[in-house]
Every structure is written in C-alpha cells, then in structure tokens.
Amino acid sequence: MKTKETRATMTISMPRDMAEEYDKLAKRLTKNRSVLFREMFLTYKRRYLKEEFRELQTYGASLAQKRGLFTESDVEKLVFEGR
C-alpha cells in the first residue's frame, strides 16, 4: 500500500550573494533553509492576500457608491427588493 507523500522537494536558484545572505539569516534565526523558506512564503502569501482583499473592498465600495449604496440598510433593501 502506498502512502501519500506530504512533502515536495523544490530546487530554486538565486544569485550567490543572495544565497549567502539567506544562509546567514537562517543561521541567525536558528532555522534550517526549508523552515525559513516556508515561513517567508507564508508571510508573503498573507501579505498578498490582505492586499488583494483591500483592492476588492475598494472596488466593491466604488461600485456601491455608483449605485447609491452607502449603508448596510441600503444593501439589505437591494438584496430583498427582488424577493
């Protein structure tokens, strides 16, 4: 019976000086390369998703203003008027 692999091996390339800085940072933080990369990736992903959410909020607010929707009550009226 095969077991599901939970890890994938990845190879990345970067300039040598960046790789040296990366290793120094990992050592200073007492983390290995993989742990440091995972943490950096998750931090970047959270920041990206927050930025994307803010952009969608701004877009939605702009559309709402164009339709004259300024309060939650305005939105409720729009949602329930067709029901």
N, C-alpha and C positions, 0 to 999 in steps of 0.2 A: 504494500500500500504506500503510495507516495504522499508525502506531507507537503503542505503548501508552504512555499518559501515566503518569508515575511520581509526579507531584505533584498535590495537590488544593488549590485556593485556599479558604480559610475566612475568614469575617468574624466577629469577636467584638465584643461591646460590654462596656464596663466604665465605672464612674464616672470622670469626667475626672481627678480627683486620683490615682486608681489608675493611669490611663494615663500620667500624667506621671511617677509613680514607676517604672513599668515602663520607660519610655524612659530615665530616669536610670540605672537598673540596667543596662540593655543597653549604654548608653554607657560606664559604669564598667567593665563586663566586656569591652568592645570586641567586642560581638556585635550582630548585627542582630536585629530583632524576631523573625523567623522562627526563627533558630537558638536564641535564648533560649527561645522557646515550646517548641520541640522538646525541648530539654534539660530544661526544667521538667516537661513532660509525661512524659518517660521516667523522671525521678526520682520523680514522683508514682506512676506505674504500678508501678515496682519496689517502692516502699514499700507500696502497696496489696496487691500480690501476696504480699509477705512476711507482711503482717498476715493475709491470707486463709489462707495456708498454716499459720500458727501457730494460727489458730482451728480449722482442720481437724485439726491434730495434737492439740489439746486435746480436741476432740470424739471423735476416734478413741481416744485414751488413756482417756477416760471409758468408752466402750463396752467397751474391752478389759478394764478393771478390773471392770466389771459381769459380764463373762463369765469372770472369774478368769484372765485372760491377763496375766501380769506380766513374762515374759521372752520372748526370741526363740524359745527352746525350746518354750514354751507355744504360741506361734503356729504353729510348724512342726508340732507334734502335731495341732493343729486342722486345718491345711491338708491333712495327709497321712492323717488318720484315715478319710476317705471315699474314698480311692483304693485 
